[in-house]
Amino acid sequence: MIKNRNIWAILIILFLGNTSLLFAQDSQKPSGKAASIKWYSFEEAYKLNKKKPRMMVVDIYTEWCGWCKKMDSETFANPVIADYMSKNFYCVKLDAERKDTVIIDSTTFINPNPTNKRSAHQLAVDLLRGKMSYPSYVFLNEKGQMINVVPGFHTPSEFESILHYFGENAYEKLKWDEFKTGFQGTVK
């Protein structure tokens, strides 16, 4: 009987000791809010850009695209990426298959087959120059002019160099390979 009580006492002590260890680990996690990107619709960013010019990065995605979701959960969720994008660009999410009409200045963009599955919106087709690949990132300068389209999933460290290449206007002076070779990122 005494042996059973001792075993129970030891088990309780071990259990309580382990739970306090678990709580101690939780309290050591950063308590700040995770960095997130302020996403705009294309129309919102376009209006903002007219008032206060800034570069834009347009994330063109679809609801069914697995790589688009991976980009959201891994790359765009990275605090270094989110911080840099938010400070240097108007960040736009554009569903390539959106169903509504978009009017930019005097130009109207529609989805010609809004009831059909996987029908591309004219705005997405125009921005991607007809090369429909998801995800793709369109970089526009402060005047709303196309700089370049970068297709595909990119890890945070890969995307960091891409963001800096355009965000620092390095594309005006250097070829991509030259810039990429000398770039020192902070993503871990």
Backbone as a printed PyTorch tensor [residue, N CA C, xyz], in Angstrom:
tensor([[[  0.8170,  -1.1890,   0.0000],
         [  0.0000,   0.0000,   0.0000],
         [  0.8610,   1.2520,   0.0000]],

        [[  1.8870,   1.2690,   0.8030],
         [  2.7830,   2.4200,   0.8710],
         [  3.5130,   2.5820,  -0.4600]],

        [[  3.9130,   1.4520,  -1.0800],
         [  4.5940,   1.5080,  -2.3610],
         [  3.6810,   2.1380,  -3.4080]],

        [[  2.3780,   1.7970,  -3.4090],
         [  1.4220,   2.3560,  -4.3660],
         [  1.2900,   3.8680,  -4.1800]],

        [[  1.2300,   4.3180,  -2.8900],
         [  1.1270,   5.7610,  -2.6220],
         [  2.3700,   6.4880,  -3.1220]],

        [[  3.5330,   5.8910,  -2.9040],
         [  4.7890,   6.5040,  -3.3660],
         [  4.8280,   6.5940,  -4.8880]],

        [[  4.3620,   5.5490,  -5.5540],
         [  4.3260,   5.5550,  -7.0230],
         [  3.3820,   6.6500,  -7.5200]],

        [[  2.2000,   6.7420,  -6.8840],
         [  1.2380,   7.7810,  -7.2690],
         [  1.7920,   9.1790,  -7.0060]],

        [[  2.4550,   9.3430,  -5.8780],
         [  3.0340,  10.6460,  -5.5420],
         [  4.1080,  11.0400,  -6.5640]],

        [[  4.9270,  10.0650,  -6.9450],
         [  5.9750,  10.3300,  -7.9400],
         [  5.3430,  10.6850,  -9.2890]],

        [[  4.3100,   9.9390,  -9.6850],
         [  3.6320,  10.2170, -10.9530],
         [  2.9990,  11.6080, -10.9600]],

        [[  2.3760,  11.9970,  -9.8400],
         [  1.7560,  13.3250,  -9.7480],
         [  2.8230,  14.4090,  -9.8280]],

        [[  3.9160,  14.2330,  -9.1430],
         [  5.0030,  15.2110,  -9.1700],
         [  5.5740,  15.3340, -10.5810]],

        [[  5.7670,  14.1880, -11.2350],
         [  6.2760,  14.2150, -12.6100],
         [  5.2960,  14.9120, -13.5460]],

        [[  4.0170,  14.6060, -13.3940],
         [  3.0010,  15.2180, -14.2350],
         [  2.9550,  16.7320, -14.0370]],

        [[  2.9250,  17.1840, -12.7840],
         [  2.8660,  18.6110, -12.4930],
         [  4.1370,  19.3190, -12.9540]],

        [[  5.2570,  18.6630, -12.7830],
         [  6.5200,  19.2470, -13.2330],
         [  6.5440,  19.4130, -14.7410]],

        [[  6.0420,  18.4290, -15.4810],
         [  6.0260,  18.5030, -16.9400],
         [  5.0470,  19.5510, -17.4480]],

        [[  3.8850,  19.6900, -16.7970],
         [  2.9260,  20.7000, -17.2630],
         [  3.4630,  22.0890, -17.0170]],

        [[  4.1550,  22.3040, -15.8950],
         [  4.7160,  23.6390, -15.6700],
         [  5.8200,  23.9130, -16.6830]],

        [[  6.5370,  22.8770, -17.1010],
         [  7.5490,  23.0260, -18.1280],
         [  6.8980,  23.4170, -19.4520]],

        [[  5.7560,  22.8030, -19.7640],
         [  5.0260,  23.1510, -20.9870],
         [  4.5580,  24.5980, -20.9540]],

        [[  4.0140,  25.0360, -19.8240],
         [  3.5440,  26.4190, -19.7130],
         [  4.7060,  27.3930, -19.7970]],

        [[  5.8430,  27.0180, -19.2340],
         [  7.0140,  27.8910, -19.2870],
         [  7.4650,  28.0640, -20.7330]],

        [[  7.4080,  27.0080, -21.5350],
         [  7.7910,  27.1010, -22.9380],
         [  6.8250,  28.0110, -23.6920]],

        [[  5.5300,  27.9130, -23.4170],
         [  4.5520,  28.7610, -24.0780],
         [  4.7860,  30.2230, -23.7720]],

        [[  5.1580,  30.5350, -22.5380],
         [  5.3490,  31.9340, -22.1650],
         [  6.5960,  32.5290, -22.8080]],

        [[  7.4870,  31.6740, -23.3230],
         [  8.6920,  32.1720, -23.9570],
         [  8.4890,  32.4750, -25.4340]],

        [[  7.3460,  32.1030, -25.9900],
         [  7.0700,  32.4000, -27.3870],
         [  6.8180,  33.8920, -27.5340]],

        [[  7.1640,  34.4710, -28.6910],
         [  6.9130,  35.8930, -28.8830],
         [  5.4320,  36.2000, -28.7370]],

        [[  5.1220,  37.2650, -28.0260],
         [  3.7250,  37.5910, -27.7790],
         [  3.1850,  38.6180, -28.7560]],

        [[  4.0270,  39.1540, -29.6420],
         [  3.5860,  40.1690, -30.5970],
         [  2.7130,  39.5870, -31.6950]],

        [[  1.9630,  40.4490, -32.3370],
         [  1.1050,  40.0430, -33.4530],
         [  1.9830,  39.7060, -34.6480]],

        [[  1.6530,  38.6400, -35.3320],
         [  2.4190,  38.2460, -36.5020],
         [  2.2880,  39.3200, -37.5810]],

        [[  3.3850,  39.5390, -38.2870],
         [  3.3740,  40.5230, -39.3630],
         [  2.4260,  40.0540, -40.4550]],

        [[  1.6700,  40.9900, -40.9980],
         [  0.7970,  40.6310, -42.1020],
         [  0.8020,  41.7400, -43.1380]],

        [[  0.4790,  41.3740, -44.3420],
         [  0.4840,  42.2910, -45.4660],
         [ -0.8900,  42.9370, -45.5790]],

        [[ -0.9080,  44.2200, -45.8250],
         [ -2.1620,  44.9220, -46.0970],
         [ -2.4370,  44.7390, -47.5880]],

        [[ -3.4320,  43.8980, -47.8940],
         [ -3.7860,  43.6240, -49.2810],
         [ -4.9010,  44.5530, -49.7350]],

        [[ -4.7920,  45.0150, -50.9570],
         [ -5.8040,  45.8640, -51.5740],
         [ -6.3800,  45.1680, -52.8020]],

        [[ -7.5660,  45.6050, -53.2010],
         [ -8.0650,  45.1860, -54.5080],
         [ -7.2930,  46.0110, -55.5400]],

        [[ -7.3470,  45.6040, -56.7850],
         [ -6.6390,  46.3500, -57.8130],
         [ -7.1790,  47.7740, -57.8930]],

        [[ -8.4980,  47.9050, -57.8010],
         [ -9.1430,  49.2180, -57.8930],
         [ -8.7050,  50.1400, -56.7490]],

        [[ -8.6310,  49.5990, -55.5260],
         [ -8.2060,  50.3880, -54.3650],
         [ -6.7620,  50.8710, -54.5270]],

        [[ -5.8830,  49.9630, -54.9220],
         [ -4.4710,  50.3120, -55.0830],
         [ -4.2900,  51.3350, -56.2000]],

        [[ -5.0500,  51.1970, -57.2620],
         [ -4.9640,  52.1320, -58.3760],
         [ -5.3560,  53.5380, -57.9170]],

        [[ -6.4350,  53.6420, -57.1360],
         [ -6.8720,  54.9440, -56.6120],
         [ -5.8390,  55.5190, -55.6430]],

        [[ -5.3120,  54.6860, -54.7630],
         [ -4.2820,  55.1400, -53.8210],
         [ -3.0420,  55.6360, -54.5590]],

        [[ -2.6790,  54.9180, -55.6160],
         [ -1.4930,  55.2700, -56.3880],
         [ -1.6520,  56.6230, -57.0850]],

        [[ -2.8710,  56.9800, -57.4440],
         [ -3.1010,  58.2900, -58.0740],
         [ -2.8830,  59.4200, -57.0620]],

        [[ -3.2410,  59.1720, -55.7900],
         [ -3.0760,  60.1850, -54.7400],
         [ -1.6380,  60.2280, -54.2320]],

        [[ -1.0860,  59.0430, -53.9870],
         [  0.2710,  58.9360, -53.4580],
         [  0.9970,  57.8330, -54.2350]],

        [[  1.7360,  58.2060, -55.2860],
         [  2.3880,  57.2000, -56.1340],
         [  3.3410,  56.2850, -55.3580]],

        [[  3.2360,  55.0220, -55.6930],
         [  4.0510,  53.9850, -55.0510],
         [  4.0590,  52.7760, -55.9780]],

        [[  5.0910,  51.9930, -55.9150],
         [  5.1270,  50.7680, -56.7180],
         [  4.0350,  49.8170, -56.2500]],

        [[  3.6160,  48.9470, -57.1600],
         [  2.6130,  47.9350, -56.8240],
         [  3.1520,  46.5570, -57.1570]],

        [[  2.7740,  45.5960, -56.3240],
         [  3.0030,  44.1930, -56.6440],
         [  1.6190,  43.5410, -56.6160]],

        [[  1.2870,  42.8750, -57.7180],
         [ -0.0270,  42.2490, -57.8640],
         [  0.1560,  40.7410, -57.8280]],

        [[ -0.4170,  40.1200, -56.8130],
         [ -0.3980,  38.6600, -56.6800],
         [ -1.6190,  38.1280, -57.4310]],

        [[ -1.3810,  37.5060, -58.5710],
         [ -2.4730,  36.9470, -59.3660],
         [ -2.5650,  35.4630, -59.0360]],

        [[ -3.7220,  35.0770, -58.5230],
         [ -3.9370,  33.7390, -58.0010],
         [ -5.3000,  33.2070, -58.4600]],

        [[ -5.5680,  31.9520, -58.1210],
         [ -6.9020,  31.3650, -58.2720],
         [ -7.2280,  30.5980, -56.9900]],

        [[ -8.5010,  30.3790, -56.7730],
         [ -8.9370,  29.6490, -55.5670],
         [ -8.4650,  28.1920, -55.5770]],

        [[ -8.3270,  27.5790, -56.7300],
         [ -7.9800,  26.1610, -56.8280],
         [ -6.4660,  25.9080, -56.8580]],

        [[ -5.6640,  26.9570, -56.8880],
         [ -4.2180,  26.8300, -57.0620],
         [ -3.5150,  26.4870, -55.7460]],

        [[ -2.9560,  25.2890, -55.6750],
         [ -2.2370,  24.8500, -54.4830],
         [ -0.9740,  25.6500, -54.2150]],

        [[ -0.2130,  25.9960, -55.2670],
         [  1.0040,  26.7770, -55.0950],
         [  0.6940,  28.1930, -54.6120]],

        [[ -0.4750,  28.7130, -55.0040],
         [ -0.9040,  30.0420, -54.5290],
         [ -1.1160,  29.9990, -53.0150]],

        [[ -1.7520,  28.9370, -52.5480],
         [ -2.0100,  28.7830, -51.1130],
         [ -0.7110,  28.5960, -50.3390]],

        [[  0.2190,  27.8670, -50.9340],
         [  1.5310,  27.6660, -50.2990],
         [  2.2850,  29.0000, -50.2160]],

        [[  2.1700,  29.8040, -51.2420],
         [  2.8030,  31.1310, -51.2380],
         [  2.2330,  31.9770, -50.1020]],

        [[  0.9060,  31.9280, -49.9230],
         [  0.2570,  32.6740, -48.8370],
         [  0.7230,  32.1920, -47.4690]],

        [[  0.7380,  30.8740, -47.2850],
         [  1.0240,  30.3260, -45.9550],
         [  2.5050,  30.3470, -45.5850]],

        [[  3.3870,  30.3190, -46.5670],
         [  4.8160,  30.2860, -46.2630],
         [  5.5340,  31.6020, -46.5550]],

        [[  5.4250,  32.0720, -47.7620],
         [  6.2090,  33.2400, -48.1650],
         [  5.5930,  34.5400, -47.6750]],

        [[  4.3160,  34.7670, -47.9750],
         [  3.6760,  36.0110, -47.5590],
         [  3.4770,  36.0830, -46.0500]],

        [[  3.5050,  34.9490, -45.3730],
         [  3.3770,  34.9220, -43.9120],
         [  4.7040,  35.2180, -43.2120]],

        [[  5.7990,  35.1990, -43.9440],
         [  7.1070,  35.4690, -43.3590],
         [  7.1810,  36.9380, -42.9520]],

        [[  7.5430,  37.2450, -41.7030],
         [  7.5530,  38.6310, -41.2290],
         [  8.4730,  39.5660, -42.0190]],

        [[  9.6070,  39.0760, -42.4830],
         [ 10.5320,  39.9130, -43.2580],
         [  9.8780,  40.2970, -44.5900]],

        [[  9.2590,  39.3220, -45.2340],
         [  8.5900,  39.5650, -46.5190],
         [  7.4070,  40.5070, -46.3200]],

        [[  6.5720,  40.2040, -45.3300],
         [  5.3780,  41.0230, -45.0740],
         [  5.7600,  42.4640, -44.7690]],

        [[  6.7870,  42.6560, -43.9590],
         [  7.2190,  43.9990, -43.5910],
         [  7.7320,  44.7700, -44.8090]],

        [[  8.5810,  44.1310, -45.6050],
         [  9.1520,  44.8100, -46.7730],
         [  8.0650,  45.1550, -47.7860]],

        [[  7.1700,  44.2160, -48.0330],
         [  6.1030,  44.4690, -49.0000],
         [  5.2130,  45.6200, -48.5390]],

        [[  4.8310,  45.6030, -47.2830],
         [  3.9340,  46.6300, -46.7570],
         [  4.5630,  48.0200, -46.7690]],

        [[  5.8740,  48.0900, -46.5680],
         [  6.5580,  49.3860, -46.5320],
         [  6.8830,  49.9320, -47.9190]],

        [[  6.9990,  49.0570, -48.9160],
         [  7.5070,  49.4930, -50.2110],
         [  6.5400,  49.3970, -51.3840]],

        [[  5.4210,  48.7240, -51.2000],
         [  4.5000,  48.5070, -52.3150],
         [  3.0580,  48.6760, -51.8670]],

        [[  2.1880,  48.9790, -52.8200],
         [  0.7690,  48.7100, -52.6430],
         [  0.6370,  47.2490, -53.0460]],

        [[  0.1880,  46.4120, -52.1420],
         [  0.0960,  44.9720, -52.3790],
         [ -1.3280,  44.6170, -52.7880]],

        [[ -1.4480,  43.9820, -53.9270],
         [ -2.7500,  43.6800, -54.5130],
         [ -2.9370,  42.1740, -54.6400]],

        [[ -4.1220,  41.7130, -54.2520],
         [ -4.5340,  40.3300, -54.5000],
         [ -5.5340,  40.3890, -55.6320]],

        [[ -5.2900,  39.6550, -56.6980],
         [ -6.1990,  39.6400, -57.8400],
         [ -6.5370,  38.1960, -58.2020]],

        [[ -7.8000,  37.8350, -57.9750],
         [ -8.2780,  36.5160, -58.3800],
         [ -8.3990,  36.5420, -59.8990]],

        [[ -7.6100,  35.7130, -60.5610],
         [ -7.5850,  35.6910, -62.0240],
         [ -8.9210,  35.2820, -62.6230]],

        [[ -9.7890,  34.6930, -61.8170],
         [-11.0830,  34.2310, -62.3170],
         [-12.2490,  35.0170, -61.7150]],

        [[-11.9660,  36.2250, -61.2410],
         [-13.0430,  37.0220, -60.6390],
         [-14.1520,  37.2300, -61.6590]],

        [[-15.3540,  37.3950, -61.1610],
         [-16.5410,  37.4220, -62.0300],
         [-17.0530,  38.8200, -62.3430]],

        [[-16.6520,  39.8160, -61.5610],
         [-17.2250,  41.1570, -61.7060],
         [-16.5150,  41.9900, -62.7680]],

        [[-17.0510,  43.1600, -63.0210],
         [-16.4920,  44.1090, -63.9760],
         [-15.5720,  45.0800, -63.2420]],

        [[-14.4480,  45.3910, -63.8590],
         [-13.4930,  46.3500, -63.3010],
         [-13.3270,  47.4750, -64.3170]],

        [[-13.4680,  48.6950, -63.8360],
         [-13.2660,  49.8540, -64.7080],
         [-12.0820,  50.6440, -64.1690]],

        [[-11.0570,  50.7720, -64.9930],
         [ -9.8620,  51.5370, -64.6540],
         [ -9.7840,  52.6760, -65.6670]],

        [[ -9.9270,  53.9000, -65.1500],
         [-10.0560,  55.0840, -65.9920],
         [-11.2070,  54.8340, -66.9760]],

        [[-10.9410,  54.7710, -68.2460],
         [-12.0390,  54.5570, -69.2000],
         [-12.0220,  53.1500, -69.7970]],

        [[-11.1990,  52.2750, -69.2330],
         [-11.1000,  50.9100, -69.7490],
         [-11.8860,  49.9520, -68.8690]],

        [[-12.7190,  49.1370, -69.5170],
         [-13.5420,  48.1540, -68.8070],
         [-12.9560,  46.7620, -69.0150]],

        [[-12.8210,  46.0330, -67.9000],
         [-12.3250,  44.6600, -67.9340],
         [-13.4290,  43.7540, -67.3840]],

        [[-13.6910,  42.6500, -68.0730],
         [-14.7290,  41.7150, -67.6390],
         [-14.1900,  40.2900, -67.6720]],

        [[-14.9600,  39.4010, -67.1070],
         [-14.7150,  37.9750, -67.3000],
         [-15.6900,  37.5700, -68.4020]],

        [[-15.2020,  37.2210, -69.5930],
         [-16.0920,  36.9650, -70.7190],
         [-17.0220,  35.7560, -70.5330]],

        [[-16.6450,  34.8350, -69.6720],
         [-17.4600,  33.6430, -69.4150],
         [-17.5750,  33.4180, -67.9080]],

        [[-18.2290,  34.3180, -67.1940],
         [-18.2210,  34.2520, -65.7220],
         [-18.8570,  32.9970, -65.1320]],

        [[-19.6800,  32.2950, -65.8840],
         [-20.2840,  31.0680, -65.3560],
         [-19.4600,  29.8280, -65.6700]],

        [[-18.4850,  29.9710, -66.5400],
         [-17.6250,  28.8300, -66.8850],
         [-16.5200,  28.6540, -65.8520]],

        [[-16.1920,  27.3990, -65.6260],
         [-15.1080,  27.0680, -64.7190],
         [-13.7730,  27.4900, -65.3440]],

        [[-12.9330,  28.1150, -64.5650],
         [-11.5890,  28.5240, -64.9710],
         [-11.5800,  29.5090, -66.1390]],

        [[-12.4980,  30.4340, -66.1320],
         [-12.5210,  31.4920, -67.1360],
         [-11.7410,  32.6890, -66.5970]],

        [[-10.7290,  33.1090, -67.3360],
         [ -9.8550,  34.1860, -66.8760],
         [-10.4700,  35.5630, -67.1110]],

        [[-10.3000,  36.4300, -66.1190],
         [-10.7520,  37.8200, -66.1940],
         [ -9.8120,  38.5910, -67.1300]],

        [[-10.3550,  39.5150, -67.8890],
         [ -9.5440,  40.2850, -68.8410],
         [ -8.4230,  41.0760, -68.1650]],

        [[ -8.6460,  41.5540, -66.9560],
         [ -7.5950,  42.2950, -66.2480],
         [ -6.3960,  41.3820, -65.9710]],

        [[ -6.6680,  40.1600, -65.5420],
         [ -5.5850,  39.2040, -65.2890],
         [ -4.8720,  38.8450, -66.5930]],

        [[ -5.6460,  38.6360, -67.6620],
         [ -5.0570,  38.3140, -68.9690],
         [ -4.1560,  39.4580, -69.4250]],

        [[ -4.6370,  40.6870, -69.2780],
         [ -3.8630,  41.8620, -69.6800],
         [ -2.5780,  41.9860, -68.8620]],

        [[ -2.6860,  41.8570, -67.5380],
         [ -1.5070,  41.9920, -66.6810],
         [ -0.4800,  40.8860, -66.9260]],

        [[ -0.9600,  39.6880, -67.2230],
         [ -0.0450,  38.5580, -67.4580],
         [  0.3460,  38.4160, -68.9250]],

        [[ -0.1320,  39.3530, -69.7390],
         [  0.1810,  39.3330, -71.1750],
         [ -0.2140,  38.0180, -71.8220]],

        [[ -1.3180,  37.4660, -71.3500],
         [ -1.8570,  36.2320, -71.9160],
         [ -1.1760,  34.9590, -71.4630]],

        [[ -0.1160,  35.0570, -70.6750],
         [  0.6000,  33.8680, -70.1830],
         [  0.0250,  33.5170, -68.8130]],

        [[ -1.0450,  32.7480, -68.8200],
         [ -1.8020,  32.4740, -67.6030],
         [ -1.1320,  31.3770, -66.7810]],

        [[ -0.3940,  31.8070, -65.7840],
         [  0.3310,  30.9100, -64.8950],
         [  0.0930,  31.3950, -63.4730]],

        [[ -0.2490,  30.4660, -62.5760],
         [ -0.5810,  30.8480, -61.2040],
         [  0.2970,  30.0830, -60.2210]],

        [[  0.7550,  30.7880, -59.1880],
         [  0.6580,  32.2230, -58.9830],
         [  1.6430,  32.9650, -59.8700]],

        [[  1.3540,  34.2320, -60.1090],
         [  2.2670,  35.1370, -60.8120],
         [  2.2130,  36.4780, -60.1110]],

        [[  3.3130,  37.2080, -60.1720],
         [  3.4360,  38.4890, -59.4890],
         [  3.8040,  39.5440, -60.5150]],

        [[  2.9530,  40.5420, -60.6140],
         [  3.1660,  41.6160, -61.5700],
         [  3.6910,  42.8220, -60.7990]],

        [[  4.8240,  43.3500, -61.2310],
         [  5.4120,  44.5280, -60.6120],
         [  5.1380,  45.7350, -61.5060]],

        [[  4.5330,  46.7590, -60.8990],
         [  4.2140,  47.9980, -61.6040],
         [  4.9630,  49.1450, -60.9420]],

        [[  5.4470,  50.0880, -61.7470],
         [  6.1400,  51.2360, -61.1660],
         [  5.1390,  52.2500, -60.6240]],

        [[  5.6460,  53.3640, -60.1360],
         [  4.8040,  54.3830, -59.5170],
         [  3.7960,  54.9910, -60.4890]],

        [[  4.0760,  54.8970, -61.7910],
         [  3.1680,  55.4270, -62.8080],
         [  2.1490,  54.3730, -63.2520]],

        [[  2.1960,  53.1900, -62.6340],
         [  1.2790,  52.1140, -63.0060],
         [  1.7110,  51.3620, -64.2540]],

        [[  2.9550,  51.5630, -64.6750],
         [  3.4740,  50.8890, -65.8620],
         [  4.1150,  49.5560, -65.4790]],

        [[  3.9350,  48.5880, -66.3610],
         [  4.4780,  47.2520, -66.1410],
         [  6.0000,  47.2700, -66.1110]],

        [[  6.5480,  46.6570, -65.0630],
         [  7.9910,  46.4610, -64.9890],
         [  8.2980,  45.0380, -65.4460]],

        [[  7.6420,  44.0720, -64.7740],
         [  7.9040,  42.6750, -65.1060],
         [  6.8650,  41.7730, -64.4530]],

        [[  6.7850,  40.5400, -64.9600],
         [  5.9440,  39.4930, -64.3850],
         [  6.8750,  38.3880, -63.9100]],

        [[  6.6670,  37.9500, -62.6740],
         [  7.4640,  36.8620, -62.1050],
         [  6.5040,  35.7280, -61.7600]],

        [[  6.5780,  34.6090, -62.4890],
         [  5.6580,  33.5070, -62.2240],
         [  6.1730,  32.5220, -61.1780]],

        [[  5.2430,  31.7580, -60.5910],
         [  5.5880,  30.6040, -59.7720],
         [  5.7160,  30.8370, -58.2850]],

        [[  5.7880,  29.7230, -57.5840],
         [  6.0220,  29.7440, -56.1370],
         [  7.4780,  30.0880, -55.8730]],

        [[  7.7120,  30.9070, -54.8350],
         [  9.0690,  31.2510, -54.4160],
         [  9.1450,  31.1620, -52.8970]],

        [[ 10.2250,  30.5790, -52.3950],
         [ 10.4370,  30.5310, -50.9520],
         [ 10.6380,  31.9600, -50.4500]],

        [[ 10.5200,  32.1780, -49.1390],
         [ 10.7530,  33.5300, -48.6280],
         [ 12.1130,  34.1060, -49.0130]],

        [[ 13.1690,  33.3130, -48.9430],
         [ 14.4970,  33.8540, -49.2890],
         [ 14.5970,  34.1880, -50.7790]],

        [[ 13.9910,  33.3800, -51.6260],
         [ 13.9810,  33.6880, -53.0630],
         [ 13.1730,  34.9550, -53.3360]],

        [[ 12.0100,  35.0540, -52.7070],
         [ 11.1230,  36.1860, -52.9710],
         [ 11.6950,  37.4830, -52.3950]],

        [[ 12.4570,  37.3840, -51.3200],
         [ 13.0740,  38.5740, -50.7450],
         [ 13.9790,  39.2560, -51.7670]],

        [[ 14.7880,  38.4810, -52.4670],
         [ 15.6880,  39.0810, -53.4630],
         [ 14.8900,  39.6840, -54.6210]],

        [[ 13.8060,  39.0490, -55.0150],
         [ 12.9580,  39.5690, -56.0900],
         [ 12.3450,  40.9060, -55.6690]],

        [[ 11.8200,  40.9570, -54.4440],
         [ 11.2210,  42.1920, -53.9440],
         [ 12.2250,  43.3400, -53.9190]],

        [[ 13.4310,  43.0710, -53.4580],
         [ 14.4520,  44.1140, -53.3840],
         [ 14.9150,  44.5490, -54.7800]],

        [[ 14.9680,  43.6200, -55.7040],
         [ 15.3680,  43.9420, -57.0700],
         [ 14.4480,  45.0100, -57.6640]],

        [[ 13.1560,  44.8410, -57.4450],
         [ 12.2070,  45.8240, -57.9630],
         [ 12.0280,  46.9990, -57.0030]],

        [[ 11.9310,  46.7170, -55.7180],
         [ 11.6890,  47.7540, -54.7180],
         [ 12.7920,  48.7940, -54.6310]],

        [[ 14.0110,  48.4040, -54.9330],
         [ 15.1520,  49.3280, -54.9010],
         [ 15.4930,  49.8660, -56.2880]],

        [[ 14.6520,  49.5850, -57.2620],
         [ 14.8580,  49.9930, -58.6590],
         [ 16.1700,  49.4680, -59.2380]],

        [[ 16.6670,  48.3730, -58.6870],
         [ 17.9160,  47.7780, -59.1870],
         [ 17.7400,  47.2710, -60.6120]],

        [[ 16.5130,  46.9410, -60.9980],
         [ 16.2270,  46.4520, -62.3460],
         [ 16.6000,  47.4940, -63.4150]],

        [[ 16.6770,  48.7770, -63.0190],
         [ 17.0380,  49.8320, -63.9630],
         [ 18.5340,  49.8420, -64.2680]],

        [[ 19.3460,  49.2810, -63.3610],
         [ 20.7990,  49.3640, -63.4960],
         [ 21.4790,  48.0060, -63.7180]],

        [[ 20.8800,  46.9630, -63.1280],
         [ 21.5340,  45.6510, -63.1370],
         [ 20.6640,  44.5740, -63.7630]],

        [[ 21.3310,  43.6110, -64.3590],
         [ 20.6180,  42.4160, -64.8120],
         [ 20.3190,  41.5790, -63.5750]],

        [[ 19.2740,  40.7570, -63.6590],
         [ 18.8280,  39.9630, -62.5220],
         [ 19.9540,  39.1090, -61.9420]],

        [[ 20.7100,  38.4180, -62.8000],
         [ 21.7770,  37.5370, -62.3140],
         [ 22.8530,  38.2960, -61.5470]],

        [[ 23.1640,  39.5120, -61.9940],
         [ 24.1550,  40.3340, -61.2890],
         [ 23.6390,  40.7170, -59.9000]],

        [[ 22.3840,  41.1450, -59.8510],
         [ 21.8000,  41.5670, -58.5780],
         [ 21.7130,  40.3950, -57.6060]],

        [[ 21.1830,  39.2870, -58.1040],
         [ 20.9580,  38.1070, -57.2550],
         [ 22.2610,  37.5940, -56.6440]],

        [[ 23.3290,  37.6410, -57.4000],
         [ 24.6110,  37.1480, -56.9030],
         [ 25.1180,  37.9560, -55.7190]],

        [[ 24.9060,  39.2660, -55.7310],
         [ 25.4210,  40.1100, -54.6610],
         [ 24.4250,  40.3970, -53.5350]],

        [[ 23.1870,  39.9110, -53.6660],
         [ 22.1710,  40.2360, -52.6770],
         [ 22.3690,  39.4660, -51.3710]],

        [[ 22.3390,  40.1990, -50.2650],
         [ 22.4310,  39.5990, -48.9260],
         [ 21.1150,  39.8260, -48.2230]],

        [[ 20.2740,  38.8150, -48.1340],
         [ 18.9650,  38.9350, -47.5000],
         [ 19.0080,  38.7070, -46.0040]],

        [[ 17.8480,  38.9340, -45.3680],
         [ 17.7410,  38.7370, -43.9270],
         [ 16.7820,  37.6120, -43.5620]],

        [[ 16.1360,  37.0180, -44.5520],
         [ 15.2340,  35.8880, -44.2730],
         [ 16.0590,  34.7000, -43.8420]],

        [[ 15.5960,  34.0510, -42.7760],
         [ 16.3240,  32.8760, -42.2750],
         [ 15.6070,  31.6150, -42.6700]]])
